[in-house]
Amino acid sequence: EYPYTTMGVLASGCTGTVVMKRFVLTAAWCVYDLKAKKFYENLDFFPAMDGKKTPFGQVAWKNVWVAKGFAEKGDLNFGYGLVELDQDIGDQTGWFGFGDVPNFNFKSLTLTGYPFAGVPAQT
């Protein structure tokens, strides 16, 4: 159920989050190979993936972007990527927005994602 339906797995193996009807926000290194200086070839998205269950199926990708600072210099201050999907999956999954909130005074923060081999349990 929402908000977990907005989160999913990219074919590259990384977690992504639906942030508009057809856009997925993820880390830049999940979509762009710094060594080869090119984007990965398969960035299809599996929203709300749960083990082998894919309740919304596989959604094909259409376009992808990373910031110039990451692509040219590997600057992690620009370590975000945006994947455009070929359909408005957010109409089914829901979506988050994104932006800058410089004085966000929160007491707790919950991070959700998919485990990755070799990552410590608390990550």
DSSP file (Angstrom, degrees, kcal/mol; ACC not computed):
  #  RESIDUE AA STRUCTURE BP1 BP2  ACC     N-H-->O    O-->H-N    N-H-->O    O-->H-N    TCO  KAPPA ALPHA  PHI   PSI    X-CA   Y-CA   Z-CA
    1    1 A E    >         0   0    0      0, 0.0     3,-1.6     0, 0.0     4,-0.4   0.000 360.0 360.0 360.0 163.0    0.0    0.0    0.0
    2    2 A Y  T 3   +     0   0    0      1,-0.3    92,-0.1     2,-0.2    91,-0.0  -0.366 360.0  26.8 -59.4 137.3    1.0    3.6   -0.4
    3    3 A P  T >  S+     0   0    0      0, 0.0     3,-1.5     0, 0.0     4,-0.3  -0.992 123.0  53.4 -91.0  -3.3    3.7    4.9    0.2
    4    4 A Y  G X  S+     0   0    0     -3,-1.6     3,-1.0     1,-0.3    44,-0.3   0.734  97.0  67.8 -69.1 -21.1    5.5    1.6   -0.5
    5    5 A T  G 3  S+     0   0    0     -4,-0.4    -1,-0.3     1,-0.2    -3,-0.1   0.725  92.9  61.4 -67.6 -19.9    3.8    1.3   -3.9
    6    6 A T  G <  S+     0   0    0     -3,-1.5    12,-2.7    -5,-0.2     2,-0.3   0.665  93.8  77.3 -79.2 -16.3    5.8    4.3   -5.1
    7    7 A M  E <   +A   17   0A   0     -3,-1.0    41,-3.1    -4,-0.3     2,-0.3  -0.703  58.6 141.4 -98.1 146.3    9.1    2.5   -4.4
    8    8 A G  E     -AB  16  47A   0      8,-2.4     8,-2.3    -2,-0.3     2,-0.4  -0.899  44.7 -83.6-162.3-169.8   10.6   -0.1   -6.7
    9    9 A V  E     -AB  15  46A   0     37,-1.6    37,-2.4    -2,-0.3     6,-0.2  -0.934  26.9-142.5-117.8 132.4   13.6   -1.7   -8.4
   10   10 A L  E >   - B   0  45A   0      4,-3.2     3,-2.7    -2,-0.4    35,-0.2  -0.597  32.2-112.1 -82.3 153.4   15.3   -0.5  -11.5
   11   11 A A  T 3  S+     0   0    0     33,-2.4    32,-0.2     1,-0.3    34,-0.1   0.722 117.2  69.4 -59.3 -20.3   16.6   -3.3  -13.8
   12   12 A S  T 3  S-     0   0    0     32,-0.2    -1,-0.3    18,-0.1     3,-0.1   0.590 121.6-106.9 -73.1  -9.8   20.1   -2.0  -12.9
   13   13 A G  S <  S+     0   0    0     -3,-2.7     2,-0.2     1,-0.3    -2,-0.1   0.427  80.1 120.0 101.5   0.3   19.4   -3.4   -9.4
   14   14 A C        -     0   0    0     16,-0.2    -4,-3.2    -4,-0.1    -1,-0.3  -0.598  65.3-107.5-100.6 159.1   18.9   -0.1   -7.5
   15   15 A T  E     +A    9   0A   0     -6,-0.2    12,-0.4    -2,-0.2     2,-0.3  -0.589  38.2 179.8 -78.3 142.9   15.9    1.3   -5.6
   16   16 A G  E     -A    8   0A   0     -8,-2.3    -8,-2.4    -2,-0.3     2,-0.4  -0.953  16.2-143.9-139.4 161.0   14.0    4.1   -7.3
   17   17 A T  E     -AC   7  25A   0      8,-2.0     8,-2.8    -2,-0.3     2,-0.4  -0.992  21.5-119.9-131.0 133.1   10.9    6.2   -6.2
   18   18 A V  E     + C   0  24A   0    -12,-2.7    78,-2.6    -2,-0.4     6,-0.3  -0.579  35.3 170.4 -69.6 122.0    8.1    7.5   -8.4
   19   19 A V  E     +     0   0A   0      4,-2.6     2,-0.3    -2,-0.4    -1,-0.2   0.521  66.2  10.0-115.1 -10.4    8.2   11.3   -8.0
   20   20 A M  E >  S- C   0  23A   0      3,-1.1     3,-0.9    74,-0.1    -1,-0.2  -0.889 103.6 -72.9-150.9 178.8    5.7   12.3  -10.7
   21   21 A K  T 3  S+     0   0    0     -2,-0.3    69,-3.2     1,-0.3    70,-0.3   0.813 128.4   7.6 -50.0 -36.2    3.3   10.3  -12.9
   22   22 A R  T 3  S+     0   0    0     66,-0.2    63,-3.4    67,-0.2     2,-0.4   0.142 107.2  97.4-136.3  22.7    6.1    8.8  -15.0
   23   23 A F  E <   -CD  20  84A   0     -3,-0.9    -4,-2.6    61,-0.2    -3,-1.1  -0.943  48.5-160.6-120.7 138.6    9.4    9.8  -13.4
   24   24 A V  E     -CD  18  83A   0     59,-2.7    59,-2.7    -2,-0.4     2,-0.4  -0.967   9.0-149.5-118.2 126.4   11.6    7.8  -11.1
   25   25 A L  E     +CD  17  82A   0     -8,-2.8    -8,-2.0    -2,-0.5     2,-0.3  -0.808  33.6 143.8 -94.9 133.5   14.2    9.4   -8.9
   26   26 A T  E     - D   0  81A   0     55,-2.4    55,-3.0    -2,-0.4     2,-0.2  -0.843  53.1 -64.3-151.1-175.7   17.3    7.3   -8.1
   27   27 A A  E >   - D   0  80A   0    -12,-0.4     3,-1.5    53,-0.3     4,-0.4  -0.578  41.7-125.4 -80.2 145.6   21.1    7.6   -7.5
   28   28 A A  G >> S+     0   0    0     51,-1.2     4,-2.0     1,-0.3     3,-1.7   0.868 109.2  59.0 -59.2 -39.4   23.1    8.7  -10.5
   29   29 A W  G 34 S+     0   0    0      1,-0.3    -1,-0.3    50,-0.2     5,-0.1   0.604  96.6  64.6 -70.1  -9.0   25.4    5.7  -10.3
   30   30 A C  G <4 S+     0   0    0     -3,-1.5    -1,-0.3     1,-0.1   -16,-0.2   0.630 117.4  24.0 -83.7 -15.4   22.4    3.5  -10.8
   31   31 A V  T <4 S+     0   0    0     -3,-1.7     9,-2.4    -4,-0.4     2,-0.4   0.553 119.6  55.9-122.7 -16.5   21.8    4.8  -14.3
   32   32 A Y  E  <  -G   39   0B   0     -4,-2.0     2,-0.8     7,-0.3     7,-0.2  -0.982  64.9-144.5-131.3 128.4   25.2    6.1  -15.4
   33   33 A D  E  >> -G   38   0B   0      5,-3.1     4,-1.5    -2,-0.4     5,-1.4  -0.799  11.5-166.3 -90.7 106.2   28.5    4.3  -15.7
   34   34 A L  T  45S+     0   0    0     -2,-0.8    -1,-0.2     1,-0.2     5,-0.0   0.873  85.6  50.8 -62.1 -39.4   31.2    6.8  -14.8
   35   35 A K  T  45S+     0   0    0      1,-0.2    -1,-0.2     2,-0.1    -2,-0.0   0.931 119.2  35.2 -66.4 -44.8   34.1    4.7  -16.1
   36   36 A A  T  45S-     0   0    0      2,-0.2    -1,-0.2     0, 0.0    -2,-0.2   0.601 102.0-134.2 -84.2 -12.0   32.5    4.0  -19.5
   37   37 A K  T  <5 +     0   0    0     -4,-1.5     2,-0.3     1,-0.2    -3,-0.2   0.917  68.1 101.2  57.1  47.0   30.9    7.5  -19.6
   38   38 A K  E   <S-G   33   0B   0     -5,-1.4    -5,-3.1    33,-0.0    -1,-0.2  -0.988  74.6 -99.9-154.0 161.2   27.5    6.2  -20.7
   39   39 A F  E     -G   32   0B   0     -2,-0.3    -7,-0.3    -7,-0.2     2,-0.1  -0.481  45.6-100.4 -79.0 151.5   24.1    5.3  -19.5
   40   40 A Y        -     0   0    0     -9,-2.4     3,-0.1    -2,-0.2    -1,-0.1  -0.381  27.6-131.9 -67.3 153.7   23.1    1.8  -18.7
   41   41 A E  S    S+     0   0    0      1,-0.2     2,-0.6    -3,-0.1    -1,-0.1   0.779  88.7  48.2 -84.4 -28.2   21.1    0.1  -21.4
   42   42 A N        +     0   0    0      1,-0.1    -1,-0.2     2,-0.0    -2,-0.0  -0.928  51.2 151.4-120.4 110.4   18.2   -1.4  -19.3
   43   43 A L        +     0   0    0     -2,-0.6    19,-0.1   -32,-0.2    -1,-0.1  -0.032  20.8 152.1-124.4  28.4   16.5    0.9  -16.8
   44   44 A D        -     0   0    0    -34,-0.1   -33,-2.4    17,-0.1     2,-0.4  -0.217  38.2-131.3 -57.2 154.9   13.0   -0.7  -16.7
   45   45 A F  E     -BE  10  59A   0     14,-2.7    14,-3.2   -35,-0.2   -35,-0.2  -0.909  16.6-162.3-120.7 139.2   11.2   -0.2  -13.4
   46   46 A F  E >   -B    9   0A   0    -37,-2.4   -37,-1.6    -2,-0.4     3,-1.1  -0.840  22.1-151.8-119.0  89.3    9.4   -2.7  -11.2
   47   47 A P  E 3  S+B    8   0A   0      0, 0.0     9,-0.8     0, 0.0   -39,-0.3  -0.343  72.9   1.1 -66.6 141.3    7.2   -0.7   -8.8
   48   48 A A  T 3  S-     0   0    0    -41,-3.1   -40,-0.2   -44,-0.3   -43,-0.1   0.758  83.6-176.5  57.7  30.1    6.3   -2.2   -5.4
   49   49 A M    <   -     0   0    0     -3,-1.1     2,-0.4   -42,-0.2     5,-0.2  -0.339   8.4-174.1 -59.3 135.4    8.4   -5.3   -6.1
   50   50 A D  B >   -H   53   0C   0      3,-2.6     3,-2.2    -2,-0.0     2,-0.5  -0.849  60.1 -56.7-137.1  96.6    8.1   -7.7   -3.2
   51   51 A G  T 3  S-     0   0    0     -2,-0.4    -2,-0.0     1,-0.3     0, 0.0  -0.578 122.3 -20.1  66.0-119.7   10.4  -10.7   -3.6
   52   52 A K  T 3  S+     0   0    0     -2,-0.5     2,-0.4    -3,-0.1    -1,-0.3   0.444 116.4 106.1 -96.6  -1.5    9.4  -12.2   -6.9
   53   53 A K  B <   -H   50   0C   0     -3,-2.2    -3,-2.6     1,-0.1     0, 0.0  -0.644  43.4-178.7 -82.3 131.5    6.0  -10.5   -6.9
   54   54 A T    >   -     0   0    0     -2,-0.4     3,-2.0    -5,-0.2    -5,-0.1  -0.741   0.6-178.7-128.2  82.7    5.6   -7.5   -9.2
   55   55 A P  T 3  S+     0   0    0      0, 0.0    -7,-0.1     0, 0.0    -1,-0.1   0.712  85.8  36.7 -59.8 -23.3    2.1   -6.2   -8.7
   56   56 A F  T 3  S-     0   0    0     -9,-0.8    -8,-0.1     1,-0.3    37,-0.0   0.270 106.8-136.7-110.6   9.1    2.4   -3.5  -11.3
   57   57 A G    <   -     0   0    0     -3,-2.0     2,-0.5   -10,-0.2    -1,-0.3  -0.235  43.3 -38.4  72.5-160.9    4.5   -5.5  -13.7
   58   58 A Q        -     0   0    0    -12,-0.1     2,-0.6    -4,-0.0   -12,-0.2  -0.897  53.8-156.4-104.9 128.1    7.6   -4.2  -15.6
   59   59 A V  B     -E   45   0A   0    -14,-3.2   -14,-2.7    -2,-0.5    -2,-0.0  -0.928  16.4-130.3-110.8 122.5    7.4   -0.6  -16.8
   60   60 A A        -     0   0    0     -2,-0.6    26,-2.6   -16,-0.2    27,-0.3  -0.345  19.8-127.0 -69.3 148.4    9.7    0.3  -19.8
   61   61 A W  E     -F   85   0A   0     24,-0.3    24,-0.3     1,-0.1   -17,-0.1  -0.615  22.3-177.3 -94.4 158.4   11.9    3.3  -19.5
   62   62 A K  E     +     0   0A   0     22,-3.8     2,-0.3     1,-0.5    23,-0.2   0.711  63.8   2.7-121.1 -48.5   12.0    6.1  -22.1
   63   63 A N  E     -F   84   0A   0     21,-1.3    21,-3.0     2,-0.0    -1,-0.5  -0.929  56.3-162.1-140.8 162.1   14.7    8.7  -21.2
   64   64 A V  E     -F   83   0A   0     -2,-0.3     2,-0.3    19,-0.2    19,-0.2  -0.995   5.6-173.2-149.1 146.9   17.2    9.2  -18.4
   65   65 A W  E     -F   82   0A   0     17,-2.2    17,-2.4    -2,-0.3     2,-0.3  -0.988   7.0-178.0-139.5 147.7   19.2   12.2  -17.1
   66   66 A V  E     -F   81   0A   0     -2,-0.3    15,-0.2    15,-0.2    13,-0.1  -0.939  42.5 -90.2-132.8 160.7   22.0   12.8  -14.6
   67   67 A A    >>  -     0   0    0     13,-0.8     4,-2.3    11,-0.6     3,-0.7  -0.398  31.0-122.9 -69.7 147.1   23.5   16.2  -13.6
   68   68 A K  H 3> S+     0   0    0      1,-0.2     4,-2.8     2,-0.2     5,-0.4   0.857 110.3  61.0 -57.8 -38.6   26.5   17.4  -15.6
   69   69 A G  H 3> S+     0   0    0      1,-0.2     6,-1.9     2,-0.2     4,-1.2   0.837 109.9  41.1 -61.0 -33.7   28.6   17.6  -12.5
   70   70 A F  H <> S+     0   0    0     -3,-0.7     4,-2.0     8,-0.3    -2,-0.2   0.934 116.0  48.0 -77.4 -48.7   28.2   13.9  -11.9
   71   71 A A  H  < S+     0   0    0     -4,-2.3    -2,-0.2     1,-0.2    -3,-0.2   0.867 123.4  31.7 -61.9 -38.8   28.6   12.8  -15.5
   72   72 A E  H  < S+     0   0    0     -4,-2.8    -1,-0.2    -5,-0.2    -3,-0.2   0.823 138.5  14.6 -90.9 -33.0   31.7   14.9  -16.1
   73   73 A K  H  < S-     0   0    0     -4,-1.2    -3,-0.2    -5,-0.4    -2,-0.2   0.475  90.2-120.3-123.6  -5.7   33.4   14.9  -12.7
   74   74 A G     <  +     0   0    0     -4,-2.0     2,-0.5     1,-0.2    -4,-0.3   0.749  47.7 173.6  68.5  22.3   31.8   12.2  -10.6
   75   75 A D    >   -     0   0    0     -6,-1.9     3,-1.9     1,-0.2    -1,-0.2  -0.520  25.4-155.7 -69.9 113.6   30.8   14.9   -8.1
   76   76 A L  G >  S+     0   0    0     -2,-0.5     3,-1.5     1,-0.3    -1,-0.2   0.612  87.5  76.7 -70.4 -11.3   28.6   13.2   -5.6
   77   77 A N  G 3  S+     0   0    0      1,-0.3    -1,-0.3    -8,-0.1    -7,-0.1   0.690 103.7  40.7 -65.8 -16.4   26.9   16.5   -4.7
   78   78 A F  G <  S+     0   0    0     -3,-1.9     2,-1.2   -11,-0.1   -11,-0.6  -0.146  79.9 135.1-118.7  34.5   25.1   15.9   -8.0
   79   79 A G    <   +     0   0    0     -3,-1.5   -51,-1.2   -13,-0.1     2,-0.3  -0.206  37.4 107.4 -85.2  45.9   24.6   12.1   -7.4
   80   80 A Y  E     -D   27   0A   0     -2,-1.2   -13,-0.8   -53,-0.3     2,-0.3  -0.922  45.7-164.8-123.2 150.2   21.0   11.9   -8.5
   81   81 A G  E     -DF  26  66A   0    -55,-3.0   -55,-2.4    -2,-0.3     2,-0.4  -0.946   6.9-152.8-130.8 153.1   19.4   10.4  -11.6
   82   82 A L  E     -DF  25  65A   0    -17,-2.4   -17,-2.2    -2,-0.3     2,-0.5  -0.989   8.0-164.4-130.3 123.6   15.9   10.8  -13.1
   83   83 A V  E     -DF  24  64A   0    -59,-2.7   -59,-2.7    -2,-0.4     2,-0.5  -0.923   8.9-149.7-109.9 126.9   14.3    8.1  -15.3
   84   84 A E  E     -DF  23  63A   0    -21,-3.0   -22,-3.8    -2,-0.5   -21,-1.3  -0.842  15.8-148.7 -93.7 129.2   11.3    8.8  -17.5
   85   85 A L  E     - F   0  61A   0    -63,-3.4   -24,-0.3    -2,-0.5   -25,-0.1  -0.502  20.5-119.5 -91.7 165.0    9.0    5.8  -17.9
   86   86 A D  S    S+     0   0    0    -26,-2.6     2,-0.3    -2,-0.2   -25,-0.1   0.386  93.6  37.1 -88.5   5.9    7.0    5.2  -21.1
   87   87 A Q  S    S-     0   0    0    -27,-0.3     2,-2.0   -65,-0.1     3,-0.2  -0.986  89.7-101.9-150.8 160.6    3.7    5.3  -19.1
   88   88 A D    >   +     0   0    0     -2,-0.3     3,-1.6     1,-0.2     4,-0.3  -0.487  48.7 160.6 -81.6  69.7    2.0    7.2  -16.2
   89   89 A I  T >>  +     0   0    0     -2,-2.0     4,-2.2     1,-0.3     3,-1.9   0.765  63.0  75.2 -64.6 -25.0    2.5    4.4  -13.6
   90   90 A G  H 3> S+     0   0    0    -69,-3.2     4,-2.2     1,-0.3    -1,-0.3   0.739  81.0  69.3 -60.5 -23.1    2.1    7.0  -10.9
   91   91 A D  H <4 S+     0   0    0     -3,-1.6    -1,-0.3   -70,-0.3    -2,-0.2   0.790 112.7  30.8 -63.4 -26.3   -1.7    7.0  -11.6
   92   92 A Q  H <4 S+     0   0    0     -3,-1.9    -2,-0.2    -4,-0.3    -1,-0.2   0.799 130.8  33.2 -97.7 -37.9   -1.7    3.4  -10.2
   93   93 A T  H  < S-     0   0    0     -4,-2.2    -3,-0.2     1,-0.2   -88,-0.2   0.698  99.3-128.9 -93.2 -21.1    1.1    3.6   -7.6
   94   94 A G     <  -     0   0    0     -4,-2.2     2,-0.3    -5,-0.3    -1,-0.2  -0.259  25.7-129.5  84.4 173.2    0.9    7.1   -6.3
   95   95 A W        -     0   0    0    -76,-0.1   -76,-0.2    -2,-0.1     2,-0.2  -0.992   3.0-127.8-157.2 161.3    4.0    9.3   -6.2
   96   96 A F        -     0   0    0    -78,-2.6     2,-0.2    -2,-0.3    -2,-0.0  -0.639  22.7-132.7 -99.3 163.3    6.1   11.6   -4.1
   97   97 A G        -     0   0    0     -2,-0.2     2,-0.3   -77,-0.0   -77,-0.1  -0.425  19.4-147.2 -97.4-175.0    7.2   15.1   -5.0
   98   98 A F        +     0   0    0     -2,-0.2     2,-0.3   -79,-0.1   -79,-0.0  -0.987  31.2 118.8-152.3 157.2   10.7   16.4   -4.6
   99   99 A G        -     0   0    0     -2,-0.3     2,-0.5     2,-0.0    -2,-0.0  -0.979  57.2 -65.6 171.6-169.0   12.4   19.7   -3.8
  100  100 A D        +     0   0    0     -2,-0.3    -2,-0.0     2,-0.0     0, 0.0  -0.937  32.9 175.9-113.9 123.6   14.6   21.6   -1.5
  101  101 A V    >   -     0   0    0     -2,-0.5     3,-1.1     1,-0.1    -2,-0.0  -0.809   6.1-177.7-125.4  88.5   13.5   22.3    2.1
  102  102 A P  T 3  S+     0   0    0      0, 0.0    -1,-0.1     0, 0.0    -2,-0.0   0.761  79.3  40.4 -64.5 -28.3   16.6   24.0    3.7
  103  103 A N  T 3  S+     0   0    0      2,-0.1     2,-0.8     0, 0.0     0, 0.0  -0.250  73.8 155.0-115.2  44.9   15.1   24.4    7.2
  104  104 A F    <   -     0   0    0     -3,-1.1     2,-1.1     1,-0.1    -3,-0.1  -0.630  25.6-163.9 -77.1 108.1   13.4   21.0    7.6
  105  105 A N        +     0   0    0     -2,-0.8     2,-0.3     2,-0.0    -1,-0.1  -0.726  21.9 163.9 -97.5  87.4   13.2   20.4   11.3
  106  106 A F        -     0   0    0     -2,-1.1     3,-0.1     1,-0.1    -2,-0.0  -0.743  34.9-157.1-105.6 153.6   12.4   16.7   11.6
  107  107 A K  S    S+     0   0    0      1,-0.3     2,-0.3    -2,-0.3    -1,-0.1   0.695  80.9  11.7 -98.3 -25.5   12.8   14.5   14.7
  108  108 A S        -     0   0    0      2,-0.0     2,-0.4     0, 0.0    -1,-0.3  -0.987  60.7-158.1-149.4 158.2   13.0   11.2   12.8
  109  109 A L        -     0   0    0     -2,-0.3     2,-0.6    -3,-0.1    -3,-0.0  -0.998   8.6-151.2-139.6 131.3   13.5   10.1    9.2
  110  110 A T        -     0   0    0     -2,-0.4     2,-0.5     2,-0.0    -2,-0.0  -0.918   9.7-164.3-107.5 124.3   12.5    6.7    7.7
  111  111 A L        -     0   0    0     -2,-0.6     2,-0.4     2,-0.0    -2,-0.0  -0.902   7.6-173.0-106.4 134.6   14.6    5.4    4.8
  112  112 A T        +     0   0    0     -2,-0.5     2,-0.3     2,-0.0    -2,-0.0  -0.980  21.7 120.5-128.9 139.9   13.2    2.6    2.7
  113  113 A G        -     0   0    0     -2,-0.4  -104,-0.1  -106,-0.1   -99,-0.0  -0.946  57.0 -72.9-171.9-169.6   14.8    0.6    0.0
  114  114 A Y        -     0   0    0     -2,-0.3   -99,-0.2  -106,-0.1  -106,-0.0  -0.851  48.8-108.2-107.2 139.7   15.9   -2.8   -1.2
  115  115 A P        -     0   0    0      0, 0.0     2,-0.4     0, 0.0    -1,-0.0  -0.280  30.0-156.0 -65.7 152.5   18.9   -4.6    0.3
  116  116 A F    >   -     0   0    0      4,-0.1     3,-2.1     3,-0.1  -102,-0.0  -0.987  30.2 -92.8-130.8 138.9   22.0   -5.0   -1.8
  117  117 A A  T 3  S+     0   0    0     -2,-0.4     0, 0.0     1,-0.3     0, 0.0  -0.205 110.0  16.2 -52.7 132.7   24.6   -7.7   -1.4
  118  118 A G  T 3  S+     0   0    0      1,-0.3    -1,-0.3    -3,-0.0     3,-0.0   0.427  90.7 129.2  85.7  -0.7   27.5   -6.6    0.8
  119  119 A V    <   -     0   0    0     -3,-2.1    -1,-0.3     1,-0.1    -3,-0.1  -0.732  66.3-106.9 -88.2 134.2   25.6   -3.7    2.4
  120  120 A P    >   -     0   0    0      0, 0.0     3,-1.9     0, 0.0    -4,-0.1  -0.215  29.9-111.7 -57.9 150.9   25.7   -3.6    6.3
  121  121 A A  T 3  S+     0   0    0      1,-0.3    -2,-0.1     2,-0.1     0, 0.0   0.785 114.8  53.2 -57.1 -31.9   22.4   -4.6    7.9
  122  122 A Q  T 3         0   0    0      1,-0.2    -1,-0.3     0, 0.0    -3,-0.0   0.518 360.0 360.0 -84.5  -3.6   21.8   -1.0    9.3
  123  123 A T    <         0   0    0     -3,-1.9    -1,-0.2     0, 0.0    -2,-0.1   0.488 360.0 360.0 -76.1 360.0   22.2    0.6    5.9
